[in-house]
Amino acid sequence: MNWDTVKGNWKQFKGEIRSRWGKLTDDQLDVIAGEREKLAGHIQESYGVTRDEAEKQIEDFEKEARK
């Protein structure tokens, strides 16, 4: 998944992100604004997981989005 594309189309991706990580608030999604590193940090914070686990979840999300 190309995160430049995600960033450019963030409004469309917000729904997919929200359905995957429902604990993320609209304010957090606005701050993330399509940036992968920020997404990982907010997943880590909101779900109490390690950085590695947050990265793994994003990788899984990317794999599913490619299908």
C-alpha positions as CSV (number, residue, x, y, z in Angstrom):
1,M,0.0,0.0,0.0
2,N,1.3,3.4,-1.0
3,W,0.9,5.7,2.0
4,D,1.3,8.8,-0.3
5,T,-2.0,7.6,-1.9
6,V,-3.5,7.0,1.5
7,K,-2.5,10.5,2.6
8,G,-4.0,12.0,-0.6
9,N,-7.2,10.2,-0.2
10,W,-7.4,10.2,3.6
11,K,-11.2,11.1,3.7
12,Q,-11.9,7.8,1.9
13,F,-9.6,5.7,4.0
14,K,-10.8,7.1,7.3
15,G,-13.9,4.9,7.2
16,E,-11.8,1.8,6.7
17,I,-9.4,2.8,9.5
18,R,-12.3,3.6,11.8
19,S,-13.9,0.2,11.1
20,R,-10.6,-1.6,11.8
21,W,-9.6,0.5,14.9
22,G,-12.9,1.7,16.4
23,K,-11.3,3.2,19.5
24,L,-9.6,5.9,17.4
25,T,-11.5,9.2,17.7
26,D,-12.3,11.6,14.9
27,D,-9.8,14.0,16.4
28,Q,-7.1,11.3,16.3
29,L,-8.0,10.5,12.7
30,D,-7.6,14.2,11.8
31,V,-4.2,14.3,13.5
32,I,-3.1,11.1,11.8
33,A,-4.0,12.5,8.4
34,G,-2.8,9.5,6.5
35,E,0.6,9.2,8.1
36,R,1.5,5.6,8.8
37,E,3.8,6.5,11.8
38,K,1.1,8.6,13.5
39,L,-1.4,5.8,12.9
40,A,1.0,3.3,14.6
41,G,1.5,5.6,17.5
42,H,-2.2,6.2,18.1
43,I,-3.0,2.4,17.8
44,Q,-0.3,1.8,20.3
45,E,-1.7,4.4,22.7
46,S,-5.4,3.6,22.3
47,Y,-5.1,-0.1,22.4
48,G,-2.2,-0.5,24.9
49,V,-0.1,-2.6,22.5
50,T,3.6,-2.5,21.7
51,R,4.9,-0.6,18.7
52,D,5.7,-3.9,17.1
53,E,2.1,-5.1,17.5
54,A,0.8,-1.8,16.1
55,E,3.0,-2.2,13.1
56,K,1.9,-5.8,12.6
57,Q,-1.7,-4.7,12.7
58,I,-1.1,-2.1,10.1
59,E,0.8,-4.6,7.9
60,D,-2.2,-7.0,8.2
61,F,-4.5,-4.1,7.2
62,E,-2.3,-3.3,4.2
63,K,-2.4,-6.9,3.0
64,E,-6.2,-7.0,3.3
65,A,-6.5,-3.7,1.4
66,R,-4.5,-5.1,-1.5
67,K,-7.0,-7.9,-2.1
